[in-house]
Amino acid sequence: MTFQTKPLNTEMMSGRRHSPASITGGAPLPLAHVHQEIDEASASFWSFFRAETGLCFSSAMLRDLTAMQMTLPSIQAARVAAGKNPLRYYVTGSHLPGVFNLGGDLALFMRAIRAGDRDGLRAYGQLCIEAVYNVYVAARLPLTTIMLVQGEALGGGFEAALSADIIVAERRARFGLPEILFNLFPGMGAMSFLSRRLDATRAEKIILSGKVYTAEEMHAMGIVDILAEDGFGEEAVRDYIAGEARRYNAHYAIRQAKKRANPVTFEELSDIVELWVDSALRLEESDLRRMARLVAAQEKRQGKSAHPMHVAAE
């Protein structure tokens, strides 16, 4: 596909480079924040956010996601060389009960905003859009990307789900973009991906509402593609894959044609991150206090005295 403008990053934002052996060996990397498995029956690669690593996207989790995405081409090449069926699907879900992902590291945002740390905010935003863009372009492979949402997908969690070709959601799932509640906007893909699934006017309405939507509401709008009964999300994904098998070539080509007709480029995402950074640095202390209340609610929900991501992220 010629409209994509940025290759998968070969160097993590932390400055560490993975050795060639670790990304060309044809096997998934051992990662602290992401569980990975291959389902041979459906020729699909499954990844799950680990339950023990927190509710939100830490910098460390984002680096793990990008590192995992970088291994997919070598895994695919090794499968073909070994005479195995090439992977056709890349599925992402969460092992945390009731939560897909609650979004960005708000505590990190508050620290950076109070310190006037533009570079820190930009670096975090770039980590986010690298991860979602790699899903959008399916790691430069002929893969269909699927997000399995079995709980709450808020803020960056919703943006991550939107980057996939197909969203499968259980009825208990909830979706929302709460950034407007603390006078900010979701800057890591929401407008880009929502405006492609709907249109700019309806995308703006969702972003400005701050509303949490049910899976049924998202399905009625056409944002959720498949509505599954609670507890049967994984089965719904496998049923979808099995049902598409005979016409996979046509379905895959149509999805690619849609992206070619109305593409999301990395430059677009990056430009919006810059707008997000500017907007974040204009927040006032009253806005940050509202943000802090959301952090406190997340910490209470996690059942820990400290935000769980910070141990992993710092």
C-alpha positions in Angstrom: 0.0 0.0 0.0 1.6 3.3 -1.1 -0.3 5.8 1.1 1.4 4.9 4.3 4.3 7.3 5.1 6.2 6.0 8.0 7.8 2.5 8.5 7.6 0.6 11.8 10.0 2.2 14.2 13.2 0.2 14.7 14.3 2.0 17.8 12.3 2.5 20.9 11.7 6.0 22.3 13.7 4.9 25.4 16.8 4.9 23.2 17.3 1.1 23.5 17.6 -0.9 20.3 16.5 -4.5 20.2 19.2 -6.8 18.9 18.6 -8.3 15.5 18.3 -11.8 17.0 15.4 -10.7 19.2 13.3 -9.4 16.3 14.2 -11.8 13.6 14.0 -15.1 15.4 10.5 -15.8 14.4 9.1 -16.1 17.9 7.2 -13.6 20.1 9.4 -11.6 22.5 8.8 -12.2 26.2 7.2 -9.0 27.3 6.2 -7.7 30.8 3.0 -6.0 29.7 1.6 -8.1 26.9 0.7 -11.7 26.7 1.0 -13.3 23.2 -0.2 -16.5 21.6 -0.8 -17.9 18.2 -4.0 -19.7 17.3 -3.0 -22.1 14.5 -6.6 -23.1 13.8 -7.6 -19.5 12.8 -4.1 -18.4 11.7 -4.3 -15.5 14.1 -1.9 -13.7 16.5 -3.5 -12.8 19.8 -2.2 -10.3 22.3 -3.6 -9.3 25.6 -2.8 -6.5 28.0 -1.7 -8.3 31.2 -3.9 -7.8 34.2 -1.1 -7.1 36.6 0.4 -4.2 34.8 -2.3 -1.6 35.4 -5.4 -0.1 33.9 -3.8 2.4 31.6 -1.1 2.9 28.9 2.2 3.5 30.7 5.2 4.4 28.6 6.6 0.9 29.3 3.4 -0.8 28.1 3.5 1.3 24.9 7.1 0.3 24.3 6.2 -3.3 24.7 3.3 -3.0 22.3 5.6 -1.4 19.7 8.3 -4.1 20.3 5.7 -6.8 19.8 4.5 -5.2 16.6 8.0 -5.1 15.3 8.4 -8.9 15.7 5.3 -9.7 13.5 7.1 -9.5 10.1 9.8 -11.9 11.3 7.2 -14.2 12.9 5.3 -14.2 9.6 8.5 -14.9 7.6 9.5 -17.8 9.8 6.1 -19.4 9.5 6.2 -19.2 5.7 9.7 -20.6 5.7 8.6 -23.5 7.9 5.6 -24.3 5.6 3.0 -23.0 8.0 0.0 -21.0 7.0 0.7 -17.3 7.1 -1.0 -15.3 9.8 -4.2 -13.5 8.6 -5.4 -11.8 11.8 -3.9 -9.8 14.6 -6.3 -9.7 17.7 -5.8 -7.5 20.7 -7.7 -7.8 24.0 -7.2 -7.5 27.8 -6.9 -9.9 30.6 -8.0 -7.3 33.2 -11.6 -8.2 34.2 -14.1 -5.4 33.3 -11.4 -3.2 31.6 -10.0 -3.1 28.1 -7.9 0.0 28.8 -8.7 3.3 30.6 -6.3 5.4 28.5 -3.4 7.7 29.1 -1.1 8.1 32.1 -2.9 11.1 33.6 -0.4 11.3 36.5 2.4 11.6 34.0 0.4 14.3 32.2 0.0 16.3 35.4 3.7 16.2 36.3 4.7 17.2 32.8 2.2 20.0 32.5 3.1 21.5 35.9 6.8 21.3 34.9 6.2 22.8 31.4 7.7 19.6 30.0 6.8 19.9 26.3 9.3 17.3 25.2 8.0 14.8 27.7 4.4 15.2 26.6 5.4 15.0 23.0 7.5 11.8 23.6 4.5 10.1 25.3 2.2 11.2 22.5 4.5 9.8 19.9 4.7 6.5 21.7 0.9 6.3 21.6 0.5 7.1 17.9 3.3 4.7 16.9 1.4 1.9 18.7 -2.0 2.7 17.1 -0.6 3.5 13.7 1.2 0.1 13.6 -2.2 -1.5 14.3 -3.8 0.7 11.5 -1.2 -0.5 9.0 -1.2 -4.0 10.5 2.6 -4.0 10.9 2.9 -3.7 7.1 1.6 -7.2 6.7 -1.5 -8.5 4.9 -3.3 -8.9 8.3 -6.8 -8.0 9.4 -6.7 -6.3 12.8 -9.3 -7.0 15.4 -9.9 -5.3 18.8 -11.8 -7.4 21.4 -13.3 -5.1 24.0 -14.8 -6.9 27.0 -14.9 -4.0 29.4 -14.3 -0.3 29.6 -12.4 1.4 26.8 -11.9 5.0 27.7 -9.7 7.8 26.4 -6.7 6.2 24.8 -8.2 2.8 25.2 -11.0 3.8 22.9 -8.6 5.4 20.5 -6.6 2.1 20.4 -9.7 0.2 19.7 -10.6 2.5 16.8 -7.3 1.9 15.1 -8.3 -1.7 14.2 -10.2 -2.9 11.1 -12.8 -4.7 13.2 -14.1 -4.0 16.8 -15.8 -6.9 18.6 -17.4 -5.8 21.9 -19.3 -7.7 24.5 -22.6 -6.1 25.7 -21.0 -5.0 29.0 -18.3 -3.0 27.2 -18.3 0.8 27.6 -16.7 3.4 25.4 -15.9 7.0 26.1 -13.6 10.0 25.7 -13.5 11.8 29.0 -10.8 14.3 28.2 -13.3 17.2 27.7 -14.1 16.9 31.5 -10.7 18.4 32.3 -10.7 20.8 29.4 -8.5 18.7 27.0 -9.2 16.6 23.9 -8.1 13.1 23.0 -5.1 13.7 20.8 -3.9 10.2 19.9 -6.2 9.3 17.1 -9.8 9.8 18.1 -10.7 12.5 15.6 -8.8 10.8 12.8 -10.3 7.3 13.3 -13.8 8.4 14.3 -14.1 10.7 11.4 -13.3 7.8 9.0 -15.8 5.5 10.7 -18.5 8.2 10.9 -17.8 11.8 9.8 -16.2 14.8 11.3 -19.4 16.3 12.7 -20.4 13.1 14.6 -16.9 12.5 15.7 -16.7 16.0 17.2 -20.1 15.5 18.9 -18.8 12.3 20.6 -15.5 13.9 21.6 -17.2 17.0 23.1 -19.9 15.1 24.9 -17.6 13.3 27.4 -20.3 10.7 27.4 -19.7 7.0 28.2 -21.5 4.9 25.5 -22.7 1.4 25.8 -21.6 -1.3 23.3 -25.1 -1.4 22.0 -25.0 2.4 21.2 -21.6 2.0 19.6 -22.9 -0.9 17.5 -26.0 1.1 16.4 -23.6 3.9 15.2 -21.5 1.5 13.3 -18.4 2.0 15.4 -18.6 -1.5 17.0 -18.7 -4.1 14.2 -19.8 -7.2 16.1 -21.8 -7.2 19.3 -21.2 -10.3 21.4 -22.9 -11.6 24.5 -21.0 -11.2 27.8 -18.4 -13.8 28.2 -18.4 -14.8 24.6 -16.2 -12.2 23.0 -13.4 -14.6 22.1 -15.8 -17.0 20.6 -17.4 -14.2 18.6 -13.9 -13.3 17.2 -13.3 -16.9 16.2 -16.8 -17.2 14.7 -16.1 -14.0 12.7 -12.8 -15.4 11.4 -14.4 -18.7 10.5 -17.3 -17.0 8.7 -15.0 -14.8 6.6 -12.7 -17.7 5.6 -14.2 -18.4 2.2 -14.3 -14.8 1.1 -11.3 -13.5 3.0 -9.6 -12.1 -0.1 -12.5 -10.0 -1.0 -13.1 -8.7 2.5 -9.5 -7.9 3.0 -9.3 -6.1 -0.3 -12.4 -4.0 0.5 -10.9 -3.0 3.9 -7.7 -1.9 2.2 -9.6 0.0 -0.5 -11.4 2.0 2.2 -8.1 2.9 3.8 -6.7 4.0 0.4 -9.8 6.1 -0.4 -9.6 7.9 2.9 -6.3 7.2 4.6 -5.0 8.1 8.0 -1.3 9.1 7.7 1.3 9.1 10.5 1.9 12.8 9.7 -1.8 13.6 10.5 -1.6 11.8 13.8 1.7 13.5 14.6 0.4 16.9 13.8 -2.6 16.3 16.1 -0.3 15.2 18.9 1.4 18.7 18.6 -2.0 20.3 18.9 -2.7 18.1 22.0 0.7 19.1 23.6 -0.1 22.8 23.1 -3.6 22.3 24.5 -2.3 20.4 27.5 0.2 23.1 28.4 -2.6 25.7 28.5 -4.5 23.8 31.2 -5.0 25.6 34.4 -4.7 24.3 38.0 -8.5 23.8 38.2 -8.3 21.5 35.2 -5.5 19.6 36.7 -7.5 19.1 39.9 -10.3 17.5 37.9 -7.7 15.3 36.2 -6.4 14.4 39.6 -9.8 13.2 40.7 -9.9 10.8 37.8 -6.5 9.5 38.7 -7.7 8.9 42.3 -10.7 7.0 41.1 -8.5 4.8 39.0 -6.2 4.1 41.9 -9.1 3.2 44.1 -10.4 0.9 41.5 -7.0 -0.8 41.1 -7.0 -1.3 44.9 -3.5 0.1 45.4 -2.1 3.2 47.1 -0.1 4.2 44.1 -0.9 4.4 40.4 0.1 1.0 39.1 1.7 2.2 35.9 4.3 4.4 37.5 6.3 1.5 38.8 6.6 0.0 35.3 6.9 3.3 33.5 9.6 5.1 35.4 
